[in-house]
């Protein structure tokens, strides 16, 4: 189904031939695999969580407080550090993992769903954002488009001024 346009519009620009439609992605079936260790994703999960922390405007203590509120149990900054650090096993400590029931709160507070998406991809399922998340992303993309269009317009005006000035000499 690669490259199939399921829309009704004839004026829609054709997409990149290598890009799969959402319909194609959702209808693909993953082949069962017997690769040993294929589901061990803790290092990738830690990396995704560290990236989420870097992109989060909250401090680690604020994040812990928000997670505590959402979960109804105390979460500390030390716990979050232990879930995300790479050095535990290297330093002789037992590696700690985030409990599964805490991960949705972590993703919600950091604003990154990559850790959940990673687990979904590993299991062969897709994690799709909710309606409000899609609206927020669309709004953000529209803002980016406006900003880029403004920059383009300013550069075009500057170019016209340069060309006007160059024609007079």
Beta strands, then each sheet from edge to edge (+ up, - down):
end
